Amino acid sequence: MRFSIVHLEQGTDEWDANRRCRLTGSRMADICAKPDTKRYQSYMRQKVLELLGHTHVEDKPEWFRHGREMEPRGLELYEQRYEVKVDHDCFLIHNEYDWFGLSPDGLEINNGKAVAGMEMKARKLYKNYREAIARAKKAYADKDLLKAPAPEYRHQLQAAMWMTGFDHWWFTNYYEERNSHGYSTGKARIGRVAIPRDQNLIDEMEEKSIIFMTECYKKAELK
């Protein structure tokens, strides 16, 4: 197997400790950005600080908190709708590049083996869910599923396939209806599309990740 699975609850101190000093799939677009950009430099500063022993240097935006709140119900509906068993509380570490890890929103398990993975976007607004589904339908009609997710998710999805070696990754959109007081009405919507592997982008990400991590070690004076 190309990767190791560490079973832990996402969002815990243990999860943070496993992410620390590793490049993660959710930040792959930052790694592939131009070196003189703010996003590239900011992420490099974060990783250098972690290599120097600092903790809690990663900001968690509001959308992260919303996703954490919605994910349990979204995953439950996902398992029911698609009749699969999903392992959510895990962290993956690349066997060749120990400095590369990621937290899948779900690994589909069959006979104790991971056979597919999924990324779930819990939409706060129905408008955003509707737009995401419309985009996926257009990509399907155009026979270009690489364009099903918005561009900002492309690197994250392909990073998951780099990690696992899978030939596709499920991109899932979830929306839970809430009333004017912010409470769930019990109604929810979910849709998914299989994003194919883009080997050219994966090769580019691998090359740029090696360069990025080498520079981080150099700045931290560790190697």
C-alpha positions in Angstrom: 0.0 0.0 0.0 1.2 3.5 -0.9 0.2 5.0 2.4 -0.3 4.3 6.1 -3.5 5.0 8.0 -3.4 6.6 11.5 -6.8 6.2 13.2 -7.6 9.2 15.2 -10.4 11.8 15.6 -10.1 14.7 13.2 -9.8 18.1 15.0 -8.2 16.7 18.1 -4.8 17.6 19.5 -3.5 14.2 18.3 -4.7 15.1 14.8 -3.0 18.5 14.9 0.2 16.8 16.0 0.2 14.4 13.0 -0.4 17.3 10.6 2.3 19.4 12.2 5.6 19.5 10.2 3.8 17.8 7.2 2.5 19.2 4.0 -1.2 18.5 3.8 -3.5 17.9 0.8 -5.8 20.8 1.7 -2.9 23.2 1.2 -1.6 21.8 -2.0 -2.8 24.8 -4.0 -0.6 27.0 -1.8 2.4 24.8 -2.5 1.8 25.0 -6.2 1.4 28.8 -6.2 4.2 31.1 -7.4 6.9 31.4 -4.7 6.6 35.2 -4.4 2.8 35.0 -3.6 1.4 35.7 -0.1 -0.2 32.2 0.1 3.0 30.4 -0.7 5.1 32.5 1.7 2.5 32.3 4.5 2.3 28.5 4.3 6.1 28.2 4.2 6.4 30.3 7.3 3.9 28.1 9.1 5.8 24.9 8.2 9.2 26.4 9.2 7.7 27.5 12.6 6.4 24.0 13.1 9.8 22.4 12.2 11.3 24.7 14.8 8.9 23.3 17.5 6.1 25.9 17.5 2.5 24.6 17.9 -0.9 26.1 17.1 0.4 28.2 14.3 -2.3 27.2 11.8 -5.4 29.3 11.5 -8.8 27.6 11.2 -11.2 29.7 9.3 -15.0 29.9 9.9 -15.8 27.6 7.0 -13.6 24.9 8.7 -15.8 25.1 11.8 -19.0 24.9 9.8 -17.7 21.9 8.0 -16.8 20.2 11.2 -20.3 20.8 12.6 -22.1 19.5 9.5 -19.8 16.5 8.5 -21.2 13.9 10.9 -24.8 14.2 9.6 -23.4 14.5 6.0 -21.4 11.3 6.4 -24.4 9.5 7.8 -26.5 10.5 4.8 -23.7 9.6 2.4 -23.5 6.1 3.8 -27.3 5.7 3.6 -27.6 7.1 0.1 -24.7 5.3 -1.5 -24.8 2.2 0.6 -21.2 2.3 1.6 -19.2 2.2 4.8 -17.0 5.2 5.4 -14.0 5.6 7.7 -13.8 9.3 8.6 -11.5 9.5 11.7 -8.2 8.8 10.0 -5.0 10.6 8.8 -3.0 9.3 5.8 0.8 9.4 5.6 2.6 8.8 2.4 5.0 5.9 2.7 7.7 7.4 0.5 7.3 11.0 1.6 6.8 11.0 5.3 6.3 14.8 5.3 3.1 14.5 3.2 -0.2 13.7 4.9 -3.9 14.3 4.4 -7.2 13.9 6.2 -9.8 12.4 3.9 -13.4 13.3 4.7 -14.1 9.6 4.1 -12.4 6.4 3.0 -14.9 3.8 1.6 -14.1 0.5 3.2 -14.9 -2.9 1.6 -13.8 -6.1 3.5 -11.5 -4.1 5.7 -9.7 -2.4 2.8 -9.9 1.2 1.6 -11.2 1.1 -2.0 -12.2 4.7 -2.7 -12.2 8.1 -1.1 -14.4 11.2 -0.9 -14.2 14.9 -0.2 -17.3 16.5 1.2 -18.1 20.2 1.0 -20.9 21.1 3.5 -22.5 24.2 2.0 -23.7 26.8 4.4 -26.1 28.3 1.8 -28.5 26.5 -0.5 -27.4 28.8 -3.3 -23.9 27.5 -3.0 -25.0 23.9 -3.1 -27.2 24.5 -6.1 -24.4 26.2 -8.0 -22.0 23.3 -7.2 -24.4 20.7 -8.4 -25.1 22.7 -11.6 -21.4 22.9 -12.2 -21.0 19.2 -11.8 -23.9 18.5 -14.2 -22.4 20.7 -16.8 -19.0 19.0 -16.5 -20.8 15.7 -16.9 -22.6 16.9 -20.0 -19.4 18.3 -21.5 -17.6 15.0 -20.7 -14.9 16.9 -18.7 -15.3 15.8 -15.1 -12.0 17.5 -14.1 -14.0 20.7 -14.2 -16.8 19.4 -12.0 -15.3 21.0 -8.8 -14.5 24.6 -8.6 -10.8 25.4 -9.4 -10.0 26.0 -5.7 -10.6 22.3 -5.0 -8.7 20.8 -7.9 -5.3 20.4 -6.2 -6.9 19.0 -3.0 -8.7 16.3 -4.8 -5.7 15.3 -7.0 -3.5 15.3 -3.8 -5.8 12.6 -2.4 -5.2 10.5 -5.5 -1.5 11.1 -5.4 -1.5 9.8 -1.8 -3.7 6.8 -2.4 -3.0 5.9 -6.0 -6.8 5.7 -6.7 -7.9 6.5 -10.2 -10.9 8.7 -9.0 -12.1 10.6 -5.9 -15.7 11.3 -5.0 -16.4 15.0 -4.8 -19.5 15.4 -2.6 -21.7 18.4 -1.9 -24.0 18.5 1.1 -26.6 21.0 2.3 -28.7 20.8 5.5 -31.7 23.1 5.6 -32.0 25.4 8.6 -34.8 27.6 9.8 -34.6 31.3 10.6 -33.3 30.5 14.1 -30.4 28.4 12.8 -31.8 25.0 13.8 -31.9 22.1 11.4 -35.3 21.3 9.8 -34.3 17.7 9.3 -34.1 18.1 5.5 -30.9 17.6 3.6 -29.5 17.3 0.1 -26.4 15.4 -1.1 -24.8 14.8 -4.5 -21.5 13.4 -5.7 -19.4 13.1 -8.8 -16.3 10.9 -9.5 -13.3 13.2 -10.3 -10.8 11.3 -12.5 -7.1 11.2 -11.8 -5.0 14.0 -13.5 -1.5 12.5 -13.6 0.1 15.6 -15.2 -1.1 17.7 -12.2 0.0 15.0 -9.7 3.5 14.9 -11.2 3.7 18.7 -11.0 2.5 18.6 -7.3 5.1 16.0 -6.4 7.9 18.0 -7.9 6.8 21.3 -6.3 6.2 19.6 -2.9 9.7 18.3 -2.8 11.1 21.7 -3.7 8.8 23.4 -1.1 9.7 21.0 1.7 13.4 21.1 0.9 13.3 24.9 1.3 11.4 24.6 4.6 14.1 22.3 6.0 16.8 24.7 4.7 15.1 27.7 6.4 14.8 25.8 9.6 18.4 24.7 9.3 17.5 21.1 9.8 18.9 19.6 6.6 
